[in-house]
Amino acid sequence: MSKIRVLSDQLINQIAAGEVVERPASVAKELVENAIDAGARRIIVDVEGGGRRLLRVSDDGEGMTRDDALLAFERHATSKISSADDLFAIATLGFRGEALASIASVARVELLTKTEEAQAATRILIEGGRIRDVKDAAHTKGTTISVRDLFFNVPARRKFLRSEATESFHLTNLLTHYALAHPEIAFTLTNNGRETLRVAPARDLRERAFQIFGERFIANLLEVEGGIPQVARVHGYISAPRERRTSRDAQYLFINGRYVRDALMARALSEGYRTILPQGVYPAALLFLDVPLEEVDVNVHPAKTEVRFRRAAAVADCVREAVRRSLASAGFVRSSEPNEEPATDANDRSKRSEGPVSSSVKSEEINEARPDASTRPLKLVPPPQQSRITFGPAARIEEKDDERTAMAAHARTAETGGANAAEQKAYKQRSEAGMQEARSSSSSTENLQEAAPAKMEAELPPLSSLSGIVREVPTASVATNIRPLGQLEASFIIATDDEGLLLIDQHMAHERILFEQYRTREQGRVLESQNLLLPETFDLTPAQAAAFDIISEDLEAYGFGLMRLSGRTVAVRAVPADLPAGEARSLLAELLDSIDAERRTLTRESITERIAATLASRAAVKYNTVLAPEKMRWLVDRLLLTSSPTTCPRGRPVILRLATHDIEKSFHRT
């Protein structure tokens, strides 16, 4: 008996559904894309039970005739391509012709559709891939598809769906993407009878972004316009460097109007911010690429969320340089120098290897993300009268007299390995002559300070750096006899232990202490809170509103007093006792934006830890805060009692060590 057999059409469709229909949002994606391809100007999505119980998509597009409606549920039936050549110039969002067949094989589907010329609409009922009924019905021009009981006949697939709140979040995120991609279309999303998203047709992307995200988001956007027509045209908006995110949730990327998850595009966007944003911090972006159809292959993934470029390196360059130019025009980086590589030679760029994306902007040209920063060369100036290292509230470090300063400078020069004997002797003679001239010219300190900058600028050699021997401290090597000495820049605690000198980041140390306090709170115990004199209200974006439903109960356990008002408006009546009242809005926005169910499993434990980490970061003592010796002592003692005193909740180092033997070695004493 033969072991190889041909599968039934129904089983083939269910297998295909495993690739195309991952969750309710996958169904919504296919149906919304079909509505857009049909020329719809109004799309309404109704959801119940996170899309498992009901997902209905209605549009006012061109509709279908009865014959076309029946054929639409056949496998690989489509109106969008007719030959193999069409695969290399796909201008529509859908083209495979397997979405409706796959969806109908794992759900109960009702289709209502009518063209403008038809006298009556067509109603088709399909259950588990089998047509149950076809008849005339009443319906306006356009199409309505209702998908009920998703995966009712595939229980193994149904049990892998996430909670209703998580699935609703994915649906909201999807509609937000397509509302941004098509400002000319009106979108409405209703979840369990409550309107989650409603946007009227907008003039342009900026107006649509205002409709969805609000005025505050728009105020921090920079316009992007650039690229090479024959490779990729880049347009849209990016956030100013001050608008920082801890994940890529606020990055909306599109290629030829298609919502995608493209690693190359995201990496090129981050490269545009290189040296401006620290590692682990991401910008917000509404970024669109218009690529010639023959330059991009969208037929590489069943869900059509991934693409492949013919000249990937050239596309990455276009994105990175467009972002860089936008930041430069806003004054956050210096404009490219004339002798830099031009951004217009597409043929030359197309020959590059498709390796990691690298920036063509020189790192020394970055202006540290401050528009008003000086671009003049760094010059040595006389040391100030008061050191910026403070040891207690009343301690002071006085400046040494001029002769000892010059002698110290000479000693440093003698220790510099790059200077030869003749240069050291000449420097000594010049230093002695300069000292004698300074003594004879005036005995006043003011005259000496006026003469010093020019000489020091020309004569002083560079100091040796200890950066290469400063090390992070393993938890196992942390001693209990750490002795605080003072502060550096009112931000770092200087301390010692038996092995040498320690630098402790005061903000991250306090963050670790508070994080463990919040995380180990008694089960069911609500943290103390402070009531606000006037409740603060703010509007959530659609994605934030979906995330709010997931974590609102946990937020209240941590001391927040929250009230959901009409629509997407939330009122904050109370905040945790440790949190400054002014931090409430930004903290909640950061928490809601950090919900990323695409890549993380939102267990109850992960949600509570994320809230604890974010709350600890906002409530911890800030940088540039002068601490009394008692407060420094308290921070160090409490830090040593935590489970991981050498790292903050986000994994960054809290303590750095400069060992005594490394100090002695640097002074050539060993």
C-alpha positions as CSV (number, residue, x, y, z in Angstrom):
1,M,0.0,0.0,0.0
2,S,1.3,3.4,-0.9
3,K,2.5,5.6,2.0
4,I,2.2,8.9,0.1
5,R,-1.3,10.3,-0.4
6,V,-2.8,13.6,-1.6
7,L,-4.3,15.6,1.2
8,S,-7.9,16.9,1.0
9,D,-8.6,20.5,0.2
10,Q,-10.0,21.2,3.6
11,L,-6.8,19.8,5.3
12,I,-4.6,21.8,2.9
13,N,-6.5,25.0,3.8
14,Q,-6.1,24.3,7.6
15,I,-2.3,23.8,7.1
16,A,-2.2,27.1,5.2
17,A,-4.2,28.7,8.0
18,G,-1.3,27.7,10.4
19,E,0.9,30.1,8.4
20,V,-1.5,32.9,7.6
21,V,-3.8,32.9,10.6
22,E,-1.7,33.1,13.6
23,R,-4.2,35.1,15.8
24,P,-7.3,37.3,15.4
25,A,-5.0,40.2,14.4
26,S,-3.8,38.1,11.4
27,V,-7.4,37.7,10.2
28,A,-8.0,41.4,10.6
29,K,-4.8,42.2,8.7
30,E,-5.9,40.2,5.7
31,L,-9.4,41.6,5.7
32,V,-8.3,45.2,6.1
33,E,-5.8,44.9,3.3
34,N,-8.5,43.5,1.0
35,A,-10.7,46.5,1.9
36,I,-7.9,48.9,1.1
37,D,-7.2,47.2,-2.2
38,A,-10.9,47.5,-3.0
39,G,-10.7,51.2,-2.8
40,A,-12.5,51.7,0.5
41,R,-12.7,55.1,2.1
42,R,-14.3,53.9,5.3
43,I,-13.3,50.8,7.2
44,I,-15.1,49.6,10.4
45,V,-13.8,46.8,12.6
46,D,-16.0,45.3,15.3
47,V,-14.4,42.9,17.8
48,E,-15.8,40.7,20.6
49,G,-13.8,38.5,23.0
50,G,-10.4,39.7,21.6
51,G,-11.5,38.5,18.1
52,R,-12.1,34.9,19.1
53,R,-15.9,35.3,19.4
54,L,-16.4,37.8,16.6
55,L,-14.3,39.8,14.2
56,R,-16.2,41.9,11.6
57,V,-14.7,44.1,8.9
58,S,-16.9,46.4,6.9
59,D,-15.9,48.7,4.0
60,D,-17.4,50.8,1.3
61,G,-15.1,49.6,-1.4
62,E,-16.1,48.3,-4.9
63,G,-17.7,45.1,-3.7
64,M,-17.9,41.8,-5.6
65,T,-20.4,40.0,-7.9
66,R,-21.8,36.7,-6.8
67,D,-19.5,34.7,-9.0
68,D,-16.4,36.5,-7.7
69,A,-17.6,36.2,-4.1
70,L,-17.8,32.4,-4.5
71,L,-14.4,32.2,-6.3
72,A,-12.8,34.3,-3.6
73,F,-13.0,31.4,-1.1
74,E,-11.2,29.0,-3.5
75,R,-7.5,28.4,-2.8
76,H,-5.1,30.6,-4.7
77,A,-8.0,32.6,-6.3
78,T,-7.1,36.3,-6.7
79,S,-7.8,39.3,-8.9
80,K,-4.5,41.0,-8.2
81,I,-2.0,38.9,-10.3
82,S,-2.3,36.9,-13.4
83,S,1.2,35.8,-14.4
84,A,4.6,35.1,-12.9
85,D,5.8,38.5,-14.1
86,D,3.3,40.2,-11.8
87,L,5.1,38.8,-8.8
88,F,8.0,41.1,-9.4
89,A,5.9,44.3,-9.5
90,I,3.3,43.8,-6.8
91,A,1.5,47.1,-6.1
92,T,-1.4,45.8,-4.0
93,L,-1.3,44.7,-0.3
94,G,-2.8,41.3,-1.0
95,F,-2.0,39.0,-3.9
96,R,-1.6,35.3,-2.7
97,G,-5.3,34.4,-2.9
98,E,-5.2,32.0,0.0
99,A,-6.2,34.3,3.0
100,L,-10.0,33.9,2.7
101,A,-9.8,30.1,2.0
102,S,-7.5,29.7,5.1
103,I,-9.7,31.8,7.4
104,A,-12.9,30.1,6.3
105,S,-11.4,26.7,7.0
106,V,-10.9,27.4,10.7
107,A,-13.9,29.6,11.5
108,R,-17.6,30.4,10.8
109,V,-17.6,33.1,8.1
110,E,-20.4,35.2,6.7
111,L,-19.8,37.4,3.6
112,L,-22.0,40.2,2.5
113,T,-21.0,42.1,-0.6
114,K,-22.5,44.3,-3.3
115,T,-21.2,46.2,-6.3
116,E,-22.7,49.6,-7.3
117,E,-24.4,48.1,-10.3
118,A,-26.0,45.1,-8.6
119,Q,-29.6,45.1,-7.6
120,A,-29.0,43.0,-4.5
121,A,-26.1,41.9,-2.3
122,T,-24.8,38.4,-2.1
123,R,-24.7,36.6,1.3
124,I,-22.5,33.5,1.7
125,L,-22.2,31.3,4.8
126,I,-19.2,29.1,5.2
127,E,-18.4,26.9,8.2
128,G,-15.1,25.1,8.6
129,G,-14.4,25.5,4.9
130,R,-17.8,24.1,3.7
131,I,-20.3,26.4,2.0
132,R,-23.6,26.2,3.9
133,D,-25.7,28.9,2.1
134,V,-25.7,31.3,-0.8
135,K,-28.5,33.8,-1.3
136,D,-29.5,37.4,-2.0
137,A,-29.5,39.9,0.9
138,A,-29.7,43.6,1.6
139,H,-26.5,45.6,1.9
140,T,-25.0,48.8,0.8
141,K,-22.2,49.1,-1.7
142,G,-19.0,47.4,-0.3
143,T,-18.2,44.3,1.6
144,T,-18.7,43.0,5.2
145,I,-17.0,39.9,6.4
146,S,-17.9,38.4,9.8
147,V,-15.5,35.8,11.3
148,R,-17.0,34.0,14.3
149,D,-15.6,31.3,16.6
150,L,-12.0,31.4,15.3
151,F,-10.3,27.9,15.5
152,F,-13.6,26.3,16.7
153,N,-12.6,23.1,14.8
154,V,-8.9,23.3,15.6
155,P,-8.9,23.3,19.5
156,A,-5.2,22.8,19.6
157,R,-4.7,26.1,17.9
158,R,-7.3,27.9,19.9
159,K,-5.6,27.1,23.2
160,F,-2.4,28.9,22.1
161,L,-4.2,32.2,21.8
162,R,-3.3,34.8,24.5
163,S,-5.7,36.6,26.9
164,E,-8.5,38.7,25.6
165,A,-6.6,41.9,26.6
166,T,-3.4,40.8,24.7
167,E,-5.3,39.9,21.6
168,S,-7.2,43.2,21.7
169,F,-3.8,45.0,22.0
170,H,-2.6,43.3,18.8
171,L,-5.8,44.3,17.0
172,T,-5.5,47.9,18.1
173,N,-1.8,48.0,17.1
174,L,-2.7,46.7,13.7
175,L,-5.5,49.2,13.0
176,T,-3.2,52.0,14.3
177,H,-0.5,51.0,11.7
178,Y,-2.9,51.0,8.8
179,A,-4.6,54.2,9.9
180,L,-1.2,55.9,9.8
181,A,-0.4,54.3,6.4
182,H,-3.6,55.6,4.8
183,P,-4.6,59.0,6.2
184,E,-7.2,59.4,3.5
185,I,-9.3,56.5,4.9
186,A,-11.6,56.7,7.9
187,F,-11.1,53.9,10.4
188,T,-13.2,52.8,13.4
189,L,-12.4,50.1,15.9
190,T,-15.0,48.9,18.4
191,N,-14.1,46.4,21.1
192,N,-16.9,44.7,23.0
193,G,-19.2,47.6,22.1
194,R,-16.7,50.3,23.3
195,E,-15.1,52.5,20.7
196,T,-11.3,52.2,20.8
197,L,-10.3,54.0,17.7
198,R,-12.1,56.5,15.5
199,V,-10.3,58.7,13.0
200,A,-11.8,60.8,10.2
201,P,-10.1,61.2,6.8
202,A,-7.0,63.4,7.3
203,R,-5.1,65.7,4.9
204,D,-1.7,64.2,5.6
205,L,0.3,62.0,7.9
206,R,0.9,64.7,10.5
207,E,-2.8,65.3,10.9
208,R,-3.5,61.6,11.2
209,A,-0.7,61.2,13.8
210,F,-2.3,64.1,15.8
211,Q,-5.7,62.2,15.6
212,I,-4.1,59.1,17.1
213,F,-1.3,60.2,19.4
214,G,-2.2,63.7,20.4
215,E,-0.5,67.1,20.4
216,R,2.4,66.1,22.8
217,F,3.6,63.4,20.4
218,I,3.5,65.7,17.4
219,A,5.4,68.5,19.2
220,N,8.5,66.3,19.3
221,L,8.6,65.1,15.7
222,L,11.1,66.1,13.0
223,E,10.2,65.8,9.4
224,V,12.2,63.3,7.3
225,E,12.6,63.7,3.5
226,G,15.3,62.1,1.4
227,G,16.6,59.1,-0.4
228,I,17.3,58.2,-4.0
229,P,14.4,57.8,-6.4
230,Q,15.8,54.7,-8.1
231,V,16.6,53.0,-4.8
232,A,14.2,54.3,-2.1
233,R,12.5,57.5,-1.3
234,V,12.3,58.1,2.5
235,H,9.7,60.3,4.1
236,G,7.8,60.6,7.4
237,Y,8.7,61.8,10.9
238,I,11.1,60.9,13.6
239,S,11.3,62.0,17.2
240,A,13.8,64.5,18.6
241,P,16.5,62.9,20.8
242,R,14.8,64.1,23.9
243,E,11.8,61.8,23.2
244,R,13.2,58.5,24.2
245,R,11.6,55.0,24.4
246,T,12.8,51.8,26.0
247,S,11.5,49.7,23.2
248,R,10.7,49.9,19.5
249,D,7.0,50.0,20.1
250,A,6.7,53.6,18.8
251,Q,8.4,52.8,15.5
252,Y,5.9,52.5,12.7
253,L,7.6,51.3,9.5
254,F,6.1,51.0,6.1
255,I,7.3,49.9,2.7
256,N,5.2,51.0,-0.3
257,G,2.3,51.6,2.1
258,R,2.6,48.1,3.6
259,Y,3.1,47.6,7.3
260,V,6.2,45.6,7.8
261,R,8.6,44.3,10.6
262,D,11.9,44.9,8.8
263,A,15.1,44.5,10.8
264,L,17.2,46.3,8.2
265,M,15.0,49.4,8.2
266,A,14.9,49.5,12.0
267,R,18.7,49.0,12.3
268,A,19.3,51.8,9.8
269,L,17.0,54.1,11.8
270,S,19.0,53.4,15.0
271,E,22.2,54.0,13.1
272,G,20.9,57.5,12.2
273,Y,20.9,58.2,15.9
274,R,24.3,56.8,16.6
275,T,26.2,58.7,19.3
276,I,23.0,60.7,20.0
277,L,20.9,58.1,21.9
278,P,22.5,55.7,24.3
279,Q,22.4,51.9,23.8
280,G,19.0,50.4,24.7
281,V,17.1,53.6,24.0
282,Y,15.0,54.0,20.8
283,P,13.4,56.9,18.9
284,A,9.8,57.1,17.9
285,A,9.3,57.1,14.1
286,L,6.6,57.2,11.4
287,L,8.8,56.2,8.5
288,F,7.8,55.4,5.0
289,L,9.9,53.9,2.1
290,D,8.7,54.2,-1.5
291,V,10.7,51.6,-3.3
292,P,10.4,50.8,-7.0
293,L,8.3,47.6,-7.3
294,E,11.1,45.7,-9.1
295,E,13.5,46.5,-6.3
296,V,11.6,44.8,-3.5
297,D,10.3,41.3,-3.1
298,V,7.2,41.1,-0.8
299,N,6.6,37.4,-1.6
300,V,9.0,36.0,1.1
301,H,6.6,35.5,4.0
302,P,3.0,34.0,4.2
303,A,1.8,36.9,6.4
304,K,3.5,39.5,4.1
305,T,5.1,41.3,7.0
306,E,8.7,40.7,5.8
307,V,10.3,41.9,2.6
308,R,13.6,41.5,0.8
309,F,15.4,44.3,-1.0
310,R,17.5,43.8,-4.2
311,R,20.0,46.4,-3.0
312,A,19.7,46.2,0.8
313,A,22.8,48.2,1.6
314,A,21.7,51.1,-0.6
315,V,18.3,51.1,1.0
316,A,19.9,51.2,4.5
317,D,22.1,54.1,3.4
318,C,19.1,56.0,2.2
319,V,17.3,55.6,5.5
320,R,20.3,56.3,7.7
321,E,21.3,59.4,5.8
322,A,17.8,60.8,5.6
323,V,17.4,60.4,9.3
324,R,20.8,62.0,9.9
325,R,20.0,65.0,7.6
326,S,16.8,65.5,9.5
327,L,18.6,65.6,12.8
328,A,21.3,67.9,11.3
329,S,18.7,70.4,10.0
330,A,17.2,70.6,13.5
331,G,20.6,71.3,15.0
332,F,21.1,68.0,16.9
333,V,24.2,67.0,14.8
334,R,26.6,68.9,12.5
335,S,25.8,68.8,8.8
336,S,28.0,66.6,6.7
337,E,31.3,68.0,5.6
338,P,31.9,68.7,1.8
339,N,34.4,65.9,1.5
340,E,32.2,63.3,2.9
341,E,30.8,60.5,0.8
342,P,27.9,61.8,-1.4
343,A,24.4,60.4,-0.9
344,T,23.4,60.5,-4.6
345,D,25.4,57.8,-6.3
346,A,23.0,54.9,-6.3
347,N,25.1,52.7,-8.6
348,D,28.1,53.0,-6.3
349,R,26.0,52.2,-3.2
350,S,24.4,49.2,-4.9
351,K,27.8,47.5,-5.1
352,R,28.3,47.5,-1.4
353,S,28.1,44.3,0.5
354,E,24.9,43.7,2.4
355,G,26.6,43.4,5.7
356,P,26.0,45.4,8.9
357,V,24.8,48.9,8.5
358,S,27.5,51.5,9.3
359,S,27.2,55.3,9.5
360,S,29.1,57.5,7.2
361,V,28.9,60.5,9.6
362,K,32.2,60.9,11.5
363,S,31.8,60.5,15.3
364,E,33.8,63.6,16.0
365,E,31.3,65.7,14.1
366,I,28.5,64.8,16.6
367,N,27.4,67.7,18.7
368,E,26.2,65.6,21.6
369,A,22.5,66.2,20.7
370,R,22.6,69.8,21.8
371,P,21.8,72.4,19.1
372,D,23.6,75.2,21.0
373,A,26.8,73.3,21.8
374,S,30.0,74.9,20.7
375,T,31.9,73.5,17.8
376,R,35.2,75.1,18.7
377,P,38.2,72.9,19.6
378,L,38.6,72.0,23.3
379,K,41.1,74.2,25.1
380,L,42.8,73.8,28.4
381,V,42.0,76.5,30.9
382,P,43.3,77.1,34.4
383,P,41.7,74.9,37.1
384,P,38.8,76.6,39.0
385,Q,39.2,77.8,42.5
386,Q,36.7,75.2,43.8
387,S,36.9,71.6,42.8
388,R,33.8,69.8,41.7
389,I,34.5,67.0,44.1
390,T,32.9,67.6,47.4
391,F,33.7,65.8,50.6
392,G,30.8,66.6,53.0
393,P,28.9,69.9,53.2
394,A,31.8,72.1,54.5
395,A,34.9,70.5,53.0
396,R,36.9,72.4,50.4
397,I,39.9,71.6,48.2
398,E,42.2,74.6,47.7
399,E,44.3,75.3,44.6
400,K,48.0,74.9,44.9
401,D,50.3,77.8,44.3
402,D,51.6,78.6,40.8
403,E,55.0,77.1,41.1
404,R,53.8,73.8,42.4
405,T,51.2,73.7,39.6
406,A,53.9,74.2,36.9
407,M,56.2,71.6,38.6
408,A,53.4,69.1,38.6
409,A,52.8,69.8,34.9
410,H,56.5,69.2,34.2
411,A,56.4,66.0,36.1
412,R,53.5,64.7,34.1
413,T,55.3,65.5,30.9
414,A,58.4,63.6,32.1
415,E,56.2,60.5,32.6
416,T,54.6,60.7,29.1
417,G,55.9,57.8,27.1
418,G,55.6,59.6,23.7
419,A,58.0,62.5,24.5
420,N,61.7,62.1,23.8
421,A,64.5,63.4,26.0
422,A,65.1,66.5,23.9
423,E,61.4,67.5,24.0
424,Q,61.3,67.0,27.8
425,K,64.4,69.2,28.2
426,A,63.0,71.9,26.0
427,Y,59.7,71.8,27.8
428,K,61.4,72.1,31.2
429,Q,63.3,75.2,29.9
430,R,60.1,76.7,28.6
431,S,58.2,76.0,31.8
432,E,60.9,77.6,34.0
433,A,61.0,80.6,31.7
434,G,57.2,80.9,31.8
435,M,57.2,80.7,35.6
436,Q,59.9,83.4,35.9
437,E,58.0,85.6,33.5
438,A,54.8,85.1,35.5
439,R,56.5,86.0,38.8
440,S,58.1,89.1,37.5
441,S,55.1,90.4,35.6
442,S,52.8,90.7,38.6
443,S,52.3,89.2,42.0
444,S,48.6,89.1,41.7
445,T,46.7,85.9,41.0
446,E,44.4,87.7,38.5
447,N,47.4,88.6,36.2
448,L,48.7,85.0,36.4
449,Q,45.3,83.6,35.4
450,E,45.1,86.0,32.5
451,A,48.5,84.8,31.1
452,A,48.0,81.1,31.9
453,P,45.4,80.0,29.3
454,A,47.6,80.7,26.2
455,K,50.7,79.0,27.7
456,M,48.8,76.0,29.0
457,E,47.0,75.6,25.7
458,A,50.3,75.5,23.8
459,E,52.5,73.7,26.3
460,L,50.6,71.2,28.5
461,P,50.9,67.6,27.4
462,P,47.8,65.3,27.6
463,L,47.1,63.5,30.9
464,S,47.3,59.8,31.1
465,S,43.9,58.1,31.1
466,L,42.9,55.4,33.6
467,S,39.7,54.5,31.6
468,G,41.1,51.2,30.4
469,I,41.6,49.9,34.0
470,V,38.3,50.9,35.6
471,R,36.3,47.7,36.0
472,E,32.8,46.7,36.9
473,V,32.5,45.0,40.2
474,P,31.3,41.4,40.4
475,T,28.6,40.8,43.1
476,A,30.8,38.2,44.7
477,S,33.6,40.6,45.3
478,V,31.6,43.4,47.0
479,A,32.9,44.0,50.5
480,T,30.8,45.1,53.4
481,N,33.2,47.7,54.6
482,I,32.7,50.3,51.9
483,R,33.5,53.8,53.2
484,P,31.9,56.8,51.4
485,L,34.2,59.8,51.0
486,G,32.2,62.3,49.0
487,Q,30.5,63.0,45.7
488,L,31.6,63.6,42.1
489,E,29.5,66.0,40.1
490,A,26.7,65.6,42.7
491,S,25.9,62.4,40.9
492,F,28.4,59.7,41.9
493,I,29.5,58.6,45.4
494,I,33.2,58.2,45.8
495,A,34.1,55.5,48.3
496,T,36.9,53.1,49.2
497,D,37.2,49.5,50.3
498,D,40.1,47.1,50.9
499,E,40.8,46.7,47.2
500,G,40.8,50.4,46.1
501,L,38.6,53.3,44.9
502,L,34.9,52.9,44.1
503,L,32.5,55.0,42.1
504,I,28.8,54.4,42.9
505,D,26.1,55.7,40.7
506,Q,23.7,57.2,43.3
507,H,20.6,57.1,41.1
508,M,21.0,53.5,40.0
509,A,21.9,52.4,43.5
510,H,18.7,53.9,44.9
511,E,16.9,52.4,41.9
512,R,18.1,48.9,42.9
513,I,17.0,49.5,46.6
514,L,13.5,50.7,45.6
515,F,13.0,48.0,43.0
516,E,13.6,45.2,45.6
517,Q,11.3,47.0,48.1
518,Y,8.5,47.1,45.5
519,R,9.1,43.6,44.2
520,T,9.1,42.0,47.6
521,R,6.0,43.8,48.9
522,E,3.6,41.6,50.8
523,Q,1.2,39.7,48.5
524,G,-2.1,41.6,48.3
525,R,-0.8,44.7,50.2
526,V,-1.3,48.0,48.4
527,L,1.6,50.4,48.7
528,E,1.1,53.8,50.3
529,S,0.0,56.5,48.0
530,Q,-0.5,60.3,48.1
531,N,-3.7,61.9,46.8
532,L,-3.4,64.6,44.2
533,L,-5.0,67.9,45.0
534,L,-6.5,68.0,41.5
535,P,-6.8,64.7,39.5
536,E,-4.7,64.8,36.4
537,T,-6.3,63.5,33.2
538,F,-4.7,62.5,29.9
539,D,-5.7,60.8,26.7
540,L,-4.3,57.4,25.8
541,T,-3.4,56.3,22.3
542,P,-5.3,53.3,21.1
543,A,-2.3,51.0,21.8
544,Q,-1.9,52.5,25.3
545,A,-5.6,52.0,26.0
546,A,-5.3,48.3,25.2
547,A,-2.2,48.1,27.4
548,F,-4.0,50.0,30.2
549,D,-6.6,47.2,30.4
550,I,-3.9,44.7,31.0
551,I,-2.0,46.4,33.8
552,S,-4.5,48.8,35.5
553,E,-5.1,46.3,38.4
554,D,-1.4,46.0,39.0
555,L,-0.9,49.7,38.9
556,E,-3.4,50.2,41.6
557,A,-1.6,47.6,43.8
558,Y,1.5,49.8,43.6
559,G,-0.3,52.9,44.9
560,F,-1.9,54.5,41.8
561,G,-5.4,55.7,42.0
562,L,-6.8,55.5,38.5
563,M,-10.2,56.1,36.9
564,R,-11.1,55.2,33.3
565,L,-13.3,58.0,31.9
566,S,-15.1,58.1,28.6
567,G,-13.3,57.0,25.5
568,R,-9.5,56.7,26.0
569,T,-9.2,59.3,28.8
570,V,-7.8,58.3,32.2
571,A,-7.8,60.3,35.4
572,V,-5.0,59.9,38.0
573,R,-6.3,60.6,41.5
574,A,-3.3,59.3,43.5
575,V,0.3,58.2,43.0
576,P,2.7,56.1,45.1
577,A,4.2,57.9,48.1
578,D,7.7,57.7,46.8
579,L,6.9,59.1,43.4
580,P,7.0,62.9,42.7
581,A,3.5,63.9,41.5
582,G,5.0,65.5,38.4
583,E,6.4,62.2,37.2
584,A,3.0,60.4,37.1
585,R,2.1,61.2,33.5
586,S,5.4,60.3,32.0
587,L,5.8,57.2,34.1
588,L,2.4,55.9,33.0
589,A,3.1,56.7,29.3
590,E,6.5,54.8,29.6
591,L,4.8,51.8,31.2
592,L,2.0,51.6,28.6
593,D,4.4,52.1,25.7
594,S,6.7,49.3,27.0
595,I,4.0,46.7,26.6
596,D,5.3,44.7,23.6
597,A,3.3,41.5,23.3
598,E,4.8,40.8,19.9
599,R,8.1,39.6,21.5
600,R,7.4,39.2,25.2
601,T,5.1,36.9,27.1
602,L,3.1,39.1,29.4
603,T,2.9,36.9,32.5
604,R,1.7,38.4,35.7
605,E,5.2,38.2,37.2
606,S,6.8,40.1,34.2
607,I,4.1,42.8,34.4
608,T,4.7,43.4,38.1
609,E,8.5,43.4,37.7
610,R,8.2,45.9,34.8
611,I,6.0,48.2,36.9
612,A,8.4,47.9,39.9
613,A,11.5,48.7,37.7
614,T,9.8,51.7,36.1
615,L,8.5,53.1,39.4
616,A,11.9,52.6,41.0
617,S,13.7,54.5,38.2
618,R,11.3,57.5,38.5
619,A,11.3,57.6,42.3
620,A,15.0,57.2,42.8
621,V,17.3,60.1,43.8
622,K,18.2,62.1,40.7
623,Y,21.6,63.0,39.3
624,N,23.0,66.4,40.2
625,T,21.6,66.1,43.7
626,V,23.8,67.0,46.6
627,L,23.7,64.3,49.3
628,A,24.7,64.7,53.0
629,P,27.2,62.2,54.3
630,E,24.5,60.4,56.3
631,K,22.4,60.0,53.1
632,M,25.4,58.5,51.2
633,R,26.1,56.2,54.1
634,W,22.5,55.1,54.1
635,L,22.5,54.4,50.3
636,V,25.6,52.3,50.5
637,D,24.4,50.3,53.5
638,R,21.0,49.6,52.0
639,L,22.5,48.8,48.6
640,L,24.7,46.1,50.2
641,L,21.6,44.4,51.5
642,T,20.0,43.9,48.1
643,S,20.3,40.7,46.0
644,S,22.3,42.3,43.3
645,P,24.1,45.4,44.5
646,T,26.3,45.8,41.4
647,T,23.6,46.1,38.8
648,C,20.4,48.2,38.4
649,P,17.1,46.5,37.5
650,R,17.8,47.2,33.9
651,G,21.2,45.4,34.0
652,R,23.5,48.5,34.0
653,P,26.5,48.6,36.4
654,V,26.0,50.4,39.7
655,I,29.6,50.2,41.0
656,L,32.9,50.7,39.2
657,R,36.3,50.0,40.8
658,L,39.8,51.4,40.3
659,A,42.0,48.9,42.2
660,T,44.9,50.1,44.3
661,H,47.5,48.0,42.4
662,D,46.2,49.5,39.1
663,I,46.6,53.0,40.5
664,E,50.2,52.2,41.7
665,K,51.0,50.7,38.3
666,S,49.8,53.9,36.5
667,F,52.0,56.0,38.7
668,H,54.9,53.7,37.9
669,R,55.3,52.6,41.5
670,T,55.3,48.9,40.8
